[in-house]
Amino acid sequence: MPKKEGLNVIPLIDIMLVLLAIVLSISTFIAQGNIPIDLPNSKSAVQNEEKEKVVIVINKDNEFFIDDVKIEEENLKDELEQIDSKTLIQLKSDKESVYESFVKVIDILKEKKHENFAITTLTK
């Protein structure tokens, strides 16, 4: 009786790994403004188009930026205190940043009773 030979999947795995390497090396991330951040994904994201807004960015190194200007952490509260409570605050946090940095901004906004803010994510 002849020996049954199974399906050889090693060439398939080799091809898939090469394709994965090509995709990963070619793909680029779209930078949001001047500060490179990798936003987390969300299925329920909505566009918010208010005219008067302030953009707060937390990059992967946990540095704070208000409208593309770097702010030291100890000056963050003073800078946020100067923003009018009616102004929309758009918060962008890199998915690799420490969650504590994100919570710090939210806490300062809640302290001053500023509840007009939006959290920016990428839509899937």
C-alpha positions as a Python dict, from the first residue, in 0.01 Angstrom:
ca = {
    (1, 'M'): (0, 0, 0),
    (2, 'P'): (138, 345, -92),
    (3, 'K'): (208, 591, 190),
    (4, 'K'): (-37, 884, 206),
    (5, 'E'): (127, 1223, 187),
    (6, 'G'): (-34, 1523, 358),
    (7, 'L'): (-62, 1877, 231),
    (8, 'N'): (267, 2065, 261),
    (9, 'V'): (182, 2401, 422),
    (10, 'I'): (539, 2529, 464),
    (11, 'P'): (545, 2711, 124),
    (12, 'L'): (210, 2873, 210),
    (13, 'I'): (346, 2996, 544),
    (14, 'D'): (657, 3131, 370),
    (15, 'I'): (449, 3324, 119),
    (16, 'M'): (223, 3466, 392),
    (17, 'L'): (524, 3583, 597),
    (18, 'V'): (676, 3755, 293),
    (19, 'L'): (344, 3927, 218),
    (20, 'L'): (314, 4035, 583),
    (21, 'A'): (668, 4179, 576),
    (22, 'I'): (589, 4371, 256),
    (23, 'V'): (265, 4514, 395),
    (24, 'L'): (430, 4620, 721),
    (25, 'S'): (726, 4783, 546),
    (26, 'I'): (513, 4975, 294),
    (27, 'S'): (233, 5094, 522),
    (28, 'T'): (259, 5446, 663),
    (29, 'F'): (79, 5620, 943),
    (30, 'I'): (-100, 5946, 869),
    (31, 'A'): (26, 6219, 1099),
    (32, 'Q'): (-235, 6441, 1259),
    (33, 'G'): (-90, 6794, 1235),
    (34, 'N'): (271, 6853, 1330),
    (35, 'I'): (286, 6610, 1622),
    (36, 'P'): (303, 6244, 1519),
    (37, 'I'): (52, 6040, 1719),
    (38, 'D'): (-109, 5704, 1657),
    (39, 'L'): (-475, 5741, 1752),
    (40, 'P'): (-673, 5446, 1884),
    (41, 'N'): (-959, 5306, 1674),
    (42, 'S'): (-1330, 5345, 1749),
    (43, 'K'): (-1640, 5215, 1572),
    (44, 'S'): (-1867, 5493, 1700),
    (45, 'A'): (-1654, 5800, 1622),
    (46, 'V'): (-1834, 6108, 1490),
    (47, 'Q'): (-1697, 6419, 1322),
    (48, 'N'): (-1726, 6737, 1527),
    (49, 'E'): (-1698, 7057, 1326),
    (50, 'E'): (-1712, 7345, 1575),
    (51, 'K'): (-1545, 7668, 1471),
    (52, 'E'): (-1389, 7762, 1804),
    (53, 'K'): (-1185, 7478, 1947),
    (54, 'V'): (-861, 7404, 2129),
    (55, 'V'): (-666, 7090, 2042),
    (56, 'I'): (-479, 6914, 2323),
    (57, 'V'): (-239, 6640, 2211),
    (58, 'I'): (-58, 6382, 2425),
    (59, 'N'): (212, 6205, 2225),
    (60, 'K'): (366, 5864, 2291),
    (61, 'D'): (636, 6026, 2511),
    (62, 'N'): (361, 6174, 2735),
    (63, 'E'): (435, 6530, 2629),
    (64, 'F'): (145, 6776, 2627),
    (65, 'F'): (72, 7013, 2338),
    (66, 'I'): (-199, 7279, 2323),
    (67, 'D'): (-263, 7390, 1962),
    (68, 'D'): (76, 7245, 1855),
    (69, 'V'): (267, 7433, 2128),
    (70, 'K'): (450, 7214, 2380),
    (71, 'I'): (337, 7270, 2740),
    (72, 'E'): (526, 7142, 3041),
    (73, 'E'): (321, 6921, 3272),
    (74, 'E'): (351, 7161, 3566),
    (75, 'N'): (209, 7446, 3350),
    (76, 'L'): (-75, 7238, 3209),
    (77, 'K'): (-331, 7334, 3473),
    (78, 'D'): (-259, 7706, 3434),
    (79, 'E'): (-293, 7685, 3055),
    (80, 'L'): (-622, 7493, 3076),
    (81, 'E'): (-760, 7741, 3331),
    (82, 'Q'): (-731, 8020, 3072),
    (83, 'I'): (-958, 7843, 2821),
    (84, 'D'): (-1320, 7958, 2815),
    (85, 'S'): (-1562, 7691, 2941),
    (86, 'K'): (-1776, 7722, 2625),
    (87, 'T'): (-1484, 7640, 2392),
    (88, 'L'): (-1468, 7287, 2254),
    (89, 'I'): (-1156, 7102, 2364),
    (90, 'Q'): (-1049, 6829, 2124),
    (91, 'L'): (-833, 6573, 2307),
    (92, 'K'): (-597, 6353, 2104),
    (93, 'S'): (-394, 6095, 2293),
    (94, 'D'): (-148, 5850, 2136),
    (95, 'K'): (-249, 5492, 2207),
    (96, 'E'): (99, 5426, 2348),
    (97, 'S'): (84, 5718, 2594),
    (98, 'V'): (29, 5654, 2962),
    (99, 'Y'): (-338, 5654, 3056),
    (100, 'E'): (-255, 5869, 3359),
    (101, 'S'): (-168, 6162, 3129),
    (102, 'F'): (-509, 6139, 2963),
    (103, 'V'): (-685, 6124, 3301),
    (104, 'K'): (-485, 6424, 3425),
    (105, 'V'): (-626, 6643, 3145),
    (106, 'I'): (-981, 6517, 3204),
    (107, 'D'): (-948, 6582, 3580),
    (108, 'I'): (-833, 6941, 3525),
    (109, 'L'): (-1125, 7000, 3286),
    (110, 'K'): (-1376, 6846, 3528),
    (111, 'E'): (-1234, 7054, 3817),
    (112, 'K'): (-1307, 7376, 3631),
    (113, 'K'): (-1648, 7239, 3525),
    (114, 'H'): (-1549, 7236, 3157),
    (115, 'E'): (-1754, 6960, 2997),
    (116, 'N'): (-1738, 7062, 2631),
    (117, 'F'): (-1463, 6829, 2513),
    (118, 'A'): (-1427, 6560, 2249),
    (119, 'I'): (-1193, 6261, 2242),
    (120, 'T'): (-1046, 6203, 1896),
    (121, 'T'): (-1006, 5849, 1758),
    (122, 'L'): (-975, 5690, 1417),
    (123, 'T'): (-1288, 5536, 1261),
    (124, 'K'): (-1269, 5172, 1166),
}
